[in-house]
Amino acid sequence: MARITVEDCQERVDNRFLLVQMAIKRVHQYREGYEALVDSRNKEVVTALREIAAGKVLPDEEARYVETEEDFRAE
């Protein structure tokens, strides 16, 4: 199994503070019922980082929530 690192995520999100906010918000979304966008048997925060590194989630302009691919399909 490949390891996820902050450096992998920073290839997608260059601000490490924004990266942490995105991961936290994504974990909150899991707890609200959102499904994970990548296969992972890891803890929620690791799954969130895997999604960020894979480019499956993006910050919105005001960083209030994390947009997922599902959000784009709904529009």
C-alpha positions in Angstrom: 0.0 0.0 0.0 1.3 3.4 -0.9 1.9 5.9 1.9 0.4 9.3 1.7 2.4 12.3 2.6 1.8 16.0 3.0 4.2 16.6 0.1 1.8 14.5 -2.1 -1.1 16.8 -1.2 1.0 20.0 -1.6 1.4 19.2 -5.3 -2.4 20.0 -5.5 -2.7 22.5 -2.7 0.3 24.7 -2.1 -0.9 26.3 1.2 -0.4 23.8 4.1 -2.9 25.6 6.3 -5.6 25.4 3.6 -4.7 21.7 3.2 -5.4 21.1 6.9 -8.7 23.0 6.7 -9.7 21.0 3.6 -8.9 17.7 5.4 -10.9 18.7 8.5 -13.9 19.8 6.4 -13.8 16.6 4.4 -13.8 14.5 7.7 -16.8 16.5 8.8 -18.5 15.7 5.5 -17.9 12.0 6.0 -19.6 12.3 9.4 -22.5 14.0 7.8 -23.0 11.1 5.4 -20.8 11.9 2.4 -19.2 8.9 0.8 -15.4 8.6 0.3 -14.3 9.2 -3.3 -11.3 6.8 -3.1 -11.0 3.3 -1.8 -9.4 3.4 1.6 -9.5 1.3 4.8 -7.7 4.0 6.7 -8.9 6.5 9.2 -11.0 9.4 8.0 -8.2 12.0 8.0 -6.0 9.7 5.9 -8.8 9.1 3.5 -9.3 12.8 3.2 -5.6 13.4 2.4 -5.7 10.6 -0.2 -8.7 12.3 -1.9 -6.8 15.7 -1.9 -3.6 14.1 -3.3 -5.7 12.4 -6.0 -7.3 15.7 -7.0 -10.8 14.4 -6.1 -11.6 17.4 -3.8 -10.9 21.1 -4.3 -11.2 24.2 -2.1 -13.9 26.6 -3.0 -13.0 30.3 -3.5 -13.8 31.2 0.1 -12.7 27.9 1.6 -16.0 27.4 3.5 -16.5 23.9 2.3 -14.8 21.4 0.1 -16.1 20.7 -3.4 -16.2 17.1 -4.6 -16.6 15.7 -8.0 -20.2 15.0 -7.1 -20.8 18.7 -6.6 -19.6 19.4 -10.1 -21.9 16.7 -11.6 -24.9 18.2 -9.9 -24.4 21.6 -11.6 
